[in-house]
Amino acid sequence: MRLPLLTSLLLTLTLAGCAFGGSRAPLDTAASMPEVDACTAKGGELRPLGRLQRVQCVVPNADAGKTCTTKSDCSGQCLAIGEVVAGAPASGVCQRDASENFGCRQRIDGGVAQGTICVD
């Protein structure tokens, strides 16, 4: 007799724990007007980036698409075009904008292809 009563009580407490206080406030992905205005003034746009979809100001790099062999040739990263064997001599292009910091990419540094990295 005690076992069914104890089981029933435990089940009730478990369900009550799930029903109350378990909600979380939604993440704020909207930007305020001053943020939008400041981003637009820099020539950018607010976009959700990465796995967390955090809203960031994405400003195109002035040298986007320019041929490069090292990071110092660019305002962003020097990225490989296609897949190149790590350690092989290579040239690349300057990164378009901050959105290319996410996903898989291969940097070129000192005229040498680096390993491919993937960032969420």
C-alpha positions as semicolon CSV with decimal commas, in nm:
position;residue;x (nm);y (nm);z (nm)
1;M;0,000;0,000;0,000
2;R;0,282;0,241;0,079
3;L;0,464;0,185;-0,251
4;P;0,177;0,308;-0,476
5;L;0,126;0,611;-0,248
6;L;0,499;0,693;-0,251
7;T;0,516;0,648;-0,629
8;S;0,215;0,873;-0,678
9;L;0,366;1,141;-0,452
10;L;0,700;1,129;-0,633
11;L;0,533;1,156;-0,973
12;T;0,326;1,454;-0,856
13;L;0,636;1,635;-0,723
14;T;0,828;1,566;-1,043
15;L;0,552;1,705;-1,263
16;A;0,506;2,006;-1,034
17;G;0,877;2,085;-1,066
18;C;0,846;2,089;-1,443
19;A;0,536;2,307;-1,444
20;F;0,650;2,595;-1,223
21;G;0,946;2,830;-1,255
22;G;1,104;2,645;-1,542
23;S;1,070;2,918;-1,801
24;R;1,359;3,140;-1,904
25;A;1,342;3,486;-2,052
26;P;1,396;3,481;-2,429
27;L;1,730;3,602;-2,557
28;D;1,722;3,961;-2,676
29;T;1,825;3,949;-3,040
30;A;1,679;4,287;-3,131
31;A;1,911;4,586;-3,138
32;S;1,829;4,929;-3,004
33;M;1,787;5,222;-3,241
34;P;2,118;5,385;-3,135
35;E;2,298;5,059;-3,223
36;V;2,125;5,042;-3,561
37;D;2,207;5,407;-3,635
38;A;2,573;5,368;-3,529
39;C;2,614;5,055;-3,741
40;T;2,449;5,212;-4,045
41;A;2,670;5,521;-4,007
42;K;2,975;5,292;-4,041
43;G;2,831;5,143;-4,359
44;G;2,729;4,819;-4,194
45;E;2,418;4,624;-4,113
46;L;2,313;4,436;-3,801
47;R;2,298;4,061;-3,863
48;P;2,274;3,754;-3,639
49;L;2,602;3,561;-3,659
50;G;2,731;3,228;-3,536
51;R;2,558;2,943;-3,363
52;L;2,422;3,174;-3,092
53;Q;2,286;3,412;-3,358
54;R;2,419;3,711;-3,164
55;V;2,337;4,032;-3,348
56;Q;2,654;4,211;-3,460
57;C;2,735;4,507;-3,678
58;V;2,877;4,366;-4,002
59;V;3,080;4,624;-4,192
60;P;3,228;4,529;-4,531
61;N;3,608;4,551;-4,538
62;A;3,739;4,810;-4,783
63;D;3,995;4,564;-4,921
64;A;3,755;4,268;-4,956
65;G;3,855;4,038;-5,241
66;K;4,204;4,188;-5,281
67;T;4,481;3,931;-5,342
68;C;4,693;3,872;-5,031
69;T;4,966;3,648;-4,893
70;T;4,949;3,744;-4,523
71;K;4,713;3,898;-4,267
72;S;4,893;4,234;-4,274
73;D;4,786;4,273;-4,639
74;C;4,422;4,296;-4,521
75;S;4,207;4,477;-4,269
76;G;4,057;4,135;-4,184
77;Q;4,204;3,789;-4,252
78;C;4,378;3,662;-4,563
79;L;4,168;3,359;-4,662
80;A;4,246;3,075;-4,901
81;I;4,042;3,033;-5,218
82;G;3,930;2,672;-5,218
83;E;4,116;2,406;-5,022
84;V;4,496;2,417;-5,007
85;V;4,724;2,164;-4,838
86;A;4,836;2,308;-4,502
87;G;5,199;2,419;-4,521
88;A;5,193;2,467;-4,900
89;P;5,280;2,804;-5,056
90;A;4,959;2,992;-5,134
91;S;4,793;3,326;-5,184
92;G;4,438;3,416;-5,094
93;V;4,190;3,702;-5,083
94;C;4,110;3,951;-4,810
95;Q;3,806;3,861;-4,604
96;R;3,474;4,019;-4,708
97;D;3,345;4,101;-4,356
98;A;3,308;3,964;-4,002
99;S;3,050;3,707;-4,115
100;E;3,339;3,508;-4,264
101;N;3,473;3,455;-3,910
102;F;3,209;3,180;-3,879
103;G;3,197;2,847;-4,057
104;C;3,504;2,673;-4,199
105;R;3,793;2,871;-4,341
106;Q;4,162;2,843;-4,412
107;R;4,395;3,136;-4,346
108;I;4,704;3,228;-4,544
109;D;4,993;3,370;-4,343
110;G;5,338;3,454;-4,475
111;G;5,245;3,304;-4,812
112;V;5,177;2,966;-4,649
113;A;4,839;2,793;-4,610
114;Q;4,741;2,728;-4,249
115;G;4,518;2,446;-4,127
116;T;4,144;2,471;-4,183
117;I;3,940;2,579;-3,880
118;C;3,565;2,576;-3,823
119;V;3,399;2,820;-3,584
120;D;3,036;2,813;-3,474
